Amino acid sequence: MTNVVCKSHNESWVTFDTCRLHALQRNKTILNIFVNFLHSTNNISMRMQVQKKANGYKPWIFDTTFDACKFMKDKSNKAVNVVYDLFKEFSSINHRCPYEGKQYLKGFYPVFEKLRLPIPTGDYLLLMSWKFYNILQFETNVYFTLVEDF
């Protein structure tokens, strides 16, 4: 991971305590995000996009919008499940709705072998837009570089 950007669009609903990368070794960086949901929510939709850098970031493998509360009940969305499998063991967002209070992604580092997809060498961006009750609340954008091992 090379950068992370977290932005609250409504600080009366969502605030960030921490949104940063921490280098452990030259080739291992962890991500910590601590966010506060100031009100309980049972209605979360999320747009997730992966973009690849090529004269700017361009849409790449998927761009999907889904009901996050429904996903946490049945985990039937295959594309989302691939990304969720990367994050779930590092996150407090691993239960059904409602969500309220402190949520976190702590000590996350990607294990790309879990993706089960061949990903070419390049610079990538994972864009995540979070809506509560169809109102954009916050965005989390994670930039990373991937190098293929031959």
Backbone hydrogen bonds, N-H to C=O, Kabsch-Sander energy under -0.5 kcal/mol:
donor,donor_aa,acceptor,acceptor_aa,energy
2,T,143,Y,-2.5
3,N,143,Y,-1.3
5,V,141,N,-2.5
7,K,139,E,-2.5
9,H,137,Q,-3.6
10,N,137,Q,-1.0
13,W,10,N,-2.2
14,V,10,N,-2.5
15,T,36,N,-1.8
17,D,34,F,-2.8
18,T,34,F,-1.5
20,R,32,N,-2.4
22,H,30,I,-2.6
24,L,28,K,-2.7
25,Q,28,K,-2.0
28,K,25,Q,-0.9
30,I,22,H,-2.9
31,L,108,F,-2.4
32,N,20,R,-2.5
33,I,105,L,-2.8
34,F,18,T,-2.4
35,V,33,I,-0.5
35,V,103,Q,-2.5
36,N,15,T,-3.3
37,F,35,V,-0.5
37,F,101,G,-2.6
38,L,13,W,-3.1
38,L,36,N,-0.8
39,H,13,W,-0.6
41,T,99,Y,-1.9
45,S,131,K,-2.5
46,M,66,F,-2.6
47,R,129,S,-2.5
48,M,46,M,-0.5
48,M,64,T,-3.1
49,Q,127,L,-2.5
50,V,62,F,-2.2
51,Q,125,L,-2.7
52,K,58,K,-2.4
53,K,123,D,-3.0
54,A,56,G,-3.4
58,K,52,K,-2.6
60,W,50,V,-2.3
64,T,48,M,-2.6
66,F,46,M,-2.4
68,A,44,I,-2.0
68,A,66,F,-0.8
69,C,44,I,-0.9
71,F,67,D,-2.4
72,M,68,A,-2.1
73,K,69,C,-0.8
73,K,70,K,-0.9
74,D,70,K,-1.9
75,K,71,F,-2.8
78,K,76,S,-0.9
81,N,77,N,-2.5
82,V,78,K,-1.7
83,V,79,A,-1.2
84,Y,80,V,-3.0
85,D,81,N,-2.4
86,L,82,V,-0.7
86,L,83,V,-0.9
87,F,83,V,-1.1
88,K,84,Y,-2.7
90,F,87,F,-2.3
91,S,88,K,-1.0
92,S,104,Y,-2.2
93,I,104,Y,-0.5
94,N,92,S,-1.6
99,Y,41,T,-1.9
101,G,37,F,-3.0
103,Q,35,V,-3.1
105,L,33,I,-2.4
106,K,90,F,-2.7
108,F,31,L,-2.0
112,F,110,P,-0.6
114,K,111,V,-2.2
115,L,112,F,-1.5
116,R,113,E,-0.9
119,I,117,L,-0.5
122,G,146,L,-2.4
124,Y,144,F,-3.5
125,L,51,Q,-2.4
126,L,142,V,-3.0
127,L,49,Q,-2.5
127,L,125,L,-0.7
128,M,140,T,-1.5
129,S,47,R,-2.5
130,W,138,F,-3.0
131,K,45,S,-3.3
132,F,135,I,-2.1
133,Y,43,N,-2.0
135,I,132,F,-1.4
137,Q,130,W,-2.9
138,F,130,W,-1.5
139,E,7,K,-2.3
140,T,128,M,-2.5
141,N,5,V,-2.8
142,V,126,L,-2.4
143,Y,3,N,-2.8
143,Y,141,N,-0.5
144,F,124,Y,-2.3
146,L,122,G,-2.9
